Amino acid sequence: MTLNNAQISARVAKHGRVWIPDASIGTQPHTAEYLASAIQDFFSSRLTKIFAITAPRVSLNFVLIDNPDLNAFAGRYNGKTNEYLIGVYRGTFVKLRDYLYDQKREQALRKELTQFAHFEDPLALYSCFAASGYVIFHEFAHIIRGHVDYLNSLSLDDTDLTATGPVQAPLFKDRERYLAECEADTYGGRFSTSLLYHQIEPLAAGRTPAEIEALFEDLIALTAFANQSAFRLMEDVKTAPSILYPAPTTRSGIVNTQLMKGLEDMASRAPHAPPKNLSDHVKRGLKLADELANDAGLKILNLNAQTEGENWIKNDQADVNAFATKLKKFRP
């Protein structure tokens, strides 16, 4: 079964109307409409391929939602089909684009990440893709790790899992909801590794091993910067942590820690091994994101992403692993 436009519109109505970016604007590079269309096309293809391997019975519908908030959701069409949806709010692309496409921030990035100093495309373009990619992979993890079907099994009124807050808080154990978000962040970070490699391969062509390593280091820092910037924007909207979600800075620590683990896992399989001292390059990106967020006047909590990530591993990792084991039977 493939959902038609009417079915999709009815299913996502509580989030907003289906958004189809203006085609006349969407052909202009670097507009929010262009970014949304390009990111939708890229990730629809990429996630469909992953599902074809890991869950061939699943059909994915990737939808853009006309809602001004920075948010996204994952859900199932109903309990009787294998049709799943990932929806990304228009505000996600608009807020990321408006924040990242800033001359001062672009100059600061090129000054710090010298390997990109003479690149023609703005670094904001990759940053938007990387930050959006984390959000999308987070929602993808809710489906592939069984969170959506677990909610569906509880027969709740609202079974959608959202990136920054529930549309209506689902009535199941708060601790399990928290753990589901942690695991989705874990896999969001791991899957983000593939985006980084997607970028490094064409950039490495014709370069010496030393040049590739230096480029790789700066690309890791840029990816960490993009992830941290997205979380700082989330924090600016809603600074107080809740029992359902870790603090945005904690989530950044989870995502970037898992990004490093993903790079380490791919070291023996990928054409180009990641550089040593991965944490040093992640720290560069985090530091730059925090400095620019402060300069922009974003309302942020005084937390350190690396420390928060380490505390999360100590306090929550075992519970997340146990929760993942419990949900194995709910994976599509």
ZAPAKE-834324 format. One line per field, with one value per residue (C-alpha): x, y, z; residue number from 1; residue in three letters. Coordinates in pm, whole numbers. Layout:
N
X (X,...)
Y (Y,...)
Z (Z,...)
i (NUM,...)
aa (ALA,...)
***
This chain:
332
X (0,118,-51,-217,-214,-554,-453,-127,-300,-558,-293,-68,-345,-273,78,-28,-95,134,389,500,775,710,871,953,1151,1274,1501,1697,1996,2014,1650,1462,1239,1541,1698,1374,1320,1681,1691,1357,1474,1811,1680,1373,1605,1859,1611,1415,1737,1809,1456,1489,1780,1680,1298,1185,817,813,698,818,638,857,642,708,467,356,429,664,819,1157,1033,973,785,772,456,262,-34,-238,-187,-294,-41,337,311,523,567,845,737,965,822,884,1021,1311,1446,1360,1520,1833,1867,1812,2061,2335,2325,2482,2788,2957,2907,3023,3341,3408,3371,3610,3863,3858,3817,4097,4056,3728,3859,3833,3530,3277,2962,2884,2960,2609,2480,2656,2567,2197,2218,2407,2175,1862,2015,2044,1676,1566,1785,1649,1296,1407,1550,1210,1073,1357,1424,1061,961,670,526,567,357,109,76,-41,-348,-286,-466,-137,137,363,714,841,1191,1148,821,503,203,5,214,156,38,308,594,787,1115,1058,978,1302,1494,1333,1454,1802,1819,1691,1966,2217,2122,2079,2446,2554,2365,2509,2844,2720,2654,3008,3148,2911,3088,3448,3461,3420,3627,3917,3963,4311,4436,4735,4683,4793,4550,4266,4335,4333,4009,3855,3945,3772,3468,3426,3446,3192,2952,2980,2923,2607,2465,2542,2390,2065,2051,2130,1838,1613,1738,1664,1300,1263,1548,1404,1471,1171,1118,1048,1358,1720,1848,1948,2313,2294,2146,2430,2675,2496,2483,2843,2972,2789,2916,3269,3181,3033,3352,3558,3335,3379,3757,3831,3566,3574,3820,3951,4014,3906,4183,4316,4203,3842,3729,3965,3796,3447,3541,3649,3308,3121,3327,3270,2895,2870,3069,2854,2532,2638,2724,2380,2214,2050,1901,2111,2182,2531,2609,2908,2812,3110,3050,2678,2750,2987,2732,2464,2680,2736,2376,2153,2337,2261,1890,1881,2038,1782,1499,1631,1632,1273,1164,1328,995,846,1103,959)
Y (0,352,641,900,1276,1275,997,1172,1508,1354,1164,1466,1723,1757,1874,2108,2104,1925,2178,2175,2436,2704,2570,2920,2990,2635,2658,2944,2800,2859,2959,2761,2622,2501,2344,2171,2026,1912,1758,1584,1431,1324,1163,1005,816,733,609,409,224,156,24,-198,-374,-366,-377,-458,-480,-118,170,518,844,1152,1464,1834,2007,2370,2450,2732,2535,2361,2004,1674,1352,981,775,493,546,303,-28,-238,-138,-112,252,484,858,1099,1461,1763,2102,2397,2589,2345,2452,2820,2851,2657,2851,3193,3120,2946,3167,3459,3640,3672,3303,3202,3407,3259,2906,2969,3127,2825,2552,2654,2357,2514,2870,2878,2656,2811,2685,2843,2620,2701,2472,2166,2275,2285,1939,1796,1948,1848,1506,1452,1548,1310,1022,1072,1021,730,566,593,371,128,74,-11,299,385,33,10,324,186,-133,74,203,567,863,1012,774,1020,1074,1426,1569,1853,1779,1574,1719,1571,1402,1027,848,589,567,892,712,495,799,955,638,626,979,888,586,788,1042,758,630,981,1036,698,741,1092,925,823,1188,1281,1005,1109,1447,1335,1094,1350,1611,1369,1315,1420,1505,1367,1154,1447,1682,1432,1393,1772,1800,1516,1690,2010,1822,1650,1988,2131,1842,1887,2259,2192,1947,2176,2476,2284,2201,2558,2674,2417,2538,2899,2806,2590,2611,2400,2023,1796,1445,1334,1481,1524,1881,1988,2009,1654,1543,1713,1520,1194,1268,1378,1092,846,1026,952,589,559,693,447,159,255,296,-53,-49,299,408,686,617,895,1101,1035,1236,1257,1426,1719,1800,1754,1990,2253,2241,2251,2544,2744,2673,2787,3104,3201,3112,3344,3618,3577,3617,3275,3175,2874,2674,2685,2319,2150,1906,1675,1656,1601,1321,1151,1179,1034,731,678,734,627,409,79,164,256,-79,-266,-69,-150,-521,-499,-338,-588,-754,-419,-342,-347)
Z (0,-81,94,-127,-64,106,346,435,484,718,913,977,1033,1407,1317,1036,666,423,300,-61,-104,-365,-682,-808,-491,-448,-751,-592,-402,-29,30,295,17,-178,128,229,-120,-156,192,141,-188,-46,272,112,-120,150,409,153,67,435,490,181,354,720,703,347,441,558,339,435,364,410,457,508,748,730,1093,1208,1497,1495,1524,1348,1419,1341,1342,1184,950,1155,1332,1036,771,740,630,843,829,907,907,936,1022,791,1090,1115,778,822,1166,1071,747,906,1184,987,678,856,726,1065,1145,798,837,1181,1042,754,987,1221,956,724,490,377,348,-32,-88,-323,-145,192,488,605,327,471,824,732,575,874,1137,943,894,1267,1315,1039,1154,1506,1377,1160,1474,1645,1369,1313,1685,1763,1960,1730,1732,2110,2147,1898,2107,2404,2213,2301,2150,2031,1921,1735,1869,1814,1821,2070,2250,2216,2037,2325,2593,2554,2864,2904,3145,3148,3205,2899,2689,2808,2721,2377,2308,2432,2203,1908,1974,1993,1650,1515,1596,1457,1130,1092,1030,686,597,691,470,192,197,245,-50,-333,-148,-107,-480,-595,-247,-61,253,470,297,334,705,757,558,758,1085,979,847,1184,1358,1113,1174,1552,1504,1301,1556,1848,1668,1616,1987,2085,1870,2041,2377,2282,2226,2538,2785,3068,3052,3106,3237,2879,2716,2817,2812,2458,2566,2702,2370,2186,2402,2316,1943,1908,2126,1901,1592,1712,1784,1437,1283,1486,1373,1007,1032,902,627,477,204,429,795,1034,1195,1542,1843,1722,2044,1985,1654,1798,2082,1828,1665,1997,2122,1805,1811,2173,2109,1811,1998,2280,2032,1875,2214,2220,2554,2651,2965,3113,3047,2884,2608,2663,3039,2986,2739,2982,3265,3040,2964,3336,3448,3158,2909,3088,3111,2742,2654,2866,2709,2361,2445,2565,2237,2000,1924,1821,1552,1199)
i (1,2,3,4,5,6,7,8,9,10,11,12,13,14,15,16,17,18,19,20,21,22,23,24,25,26,27,28,29,30,31,32,33,34,35,36,37,38,39,40,41,42,43,44,45,46,47,48,49,50,51,52,53,54,55,56,57,58,59,60,61,62,63,64,65,66,67,68,69,70,71,72,73,74,75,76,77,78,79,80,81,82,83,84,85,86,87,88,89,90,91,92,93,94,95,96,97,98,99,100,101,102,103,104,105,106,107,108,109,110,111,112,113,114,115,116,117,118,119,120,121,122,123,124,125,126,127,128,129,130,131,132,133,134,135,136,137,138,139,140,141,142,143,144,145,146,147,148,149,150,151,152,153,154,155,156,157,158,159,160,161,162,163,164,165,166,167,168,169,170,171,172,173,174,175,176,177,178,179,180,181,182,183,184,185,186,187,188,189,190,191,192,193,194,195,196,197,198,199,200,201,202,203,204,205,206,207,208,209,210,211,212,213,214,215,216,217,218,219,220,221,222,223,224,225,226,227,228,229,230,231,232,233,234,235,236,237,238,239,240,241,242,243,244,245,246,247,248,249,250,251,252,253,254,255,256,257,258,259,260,261,262,263,264,265,266,267,268,269,270,271,272,273,274,275,276,277,278,279,280,281,282,283,284,285,286,287,288,289,290,291,292,293,294,295,296,297,298,299,300,301,302,303,304,305,306,307,308,309,310,311,312,313,314,315,316,317,318,319,320,321,322,323,324,325,326,327,328,329,330,331,332)
aa (MET,THR,LEU,ASN,ASN,ALA,GLN,ILE,SER,ALA,ARG,VAL,ALA,LYS,HIS,GLY,ARG,VAL,TRP,ILE,PRO,ASP,ALA,SER,ILE,GLY,THR,GLN,PRO,HIS,THR,ALA,GLU,TYR,LEU,ALA,SER,ALA,ILE,GLN,ASP,PHE,PHE,SER,SER,ARG,LEU,THR,LYS,ILE,PHE,ALA,ILE,THR,ALA,PRO,ARG,VAL,SER,LEU,ASN,PHE,VAL,LEU,ILE,ASP,ASN,PRO,ASP,LEU,ASN,ALA,PHE,ALA,GLY,ARG,TYR,ASN,GLY,LYS,THR,ASN,GLU,TYR,LEU,ILE,GLY,VAL,TYR,ARG,GLY,THR,PHE,VAL,LYS,LEU,ARG,ASP,TYR,LEU,TYR,ASP,GLN,LYS,ARG,GLU,GLN,ALA,LEU,ARG,LYS,GLU,LEU,THR,GLN,PHE,ALA,HIS,PHE,GLU,ASP,PRO,LEU,ALA,LEU,TYR,SER,CYS,PHE,ALA,ALA,SER,GLY,TYR,VAL,ILE,PHE,HIS,GLU,PHE,ALA,HIS,ILE,ILE,ARG,GLY,HIS,VAL,ASP,TYR,LEU,ASN,SER,LEU,SER,LEU,ASP,ASP,THR,ASP,LEU,THR,ALA,THR,GLY,PRO,VAL,GLN,ALA,PRO,LEU,PHE,LYS,ASP,ARG,GLU,ARG,TYR,LEU,ALA,GLU,CYS,GLU,ALA,ASP,THR,TYR,GLY,GLY,ARG,PHE,SER,THR,SER,LEU,LEU,TYR,HIS,GLN,ILE,GLU,PRO,LEU,ALA,ALA,GLY,ARG,THR,PRO,ALA,GLU,ILE,GLU,ALA,LEU,PHE,GLU,ASP,LEU,ILE,ALA,LEU,THR,ALA,PHE,ALA,ASN,GLN,SER,ALA,PHE,ARG,LEU,MET,GLU,ASP,VAL,LYS,THR,ALA,PRO,SER,ILE,LEU,TYR,PRO,ALA,PRO,THR,THR,ARG,SER,GLY,ILE,VAL,ASN,THR,GLN,LEU,MET,LYS,GLY,LEU,GLU,ASP,MET,ALA,SER,ARG,ALA,PRO,HIS,ALA,PRO,PRO,LYS,ASN,LEU,SER,ASP,HIS,VAL,LYS,ARG,GLY,LEU,LYS,LEU,ALA,ASP,GLU,LEU,ALA,ASN,ASP,ALA,GLY,LEU,LYS,ILE,LEU,ASN,LEU,ASN,ALA,GLN,THR,GLU,GLY,GLU,ASN,TRP,ILE,LYS,ASN,ASP,GLN,ALA,ASP,VAL,ASN,ALA,PHE,ALA,THR,LYS,LEU,LYS,LYS,PHE,ARG,PRO)
***
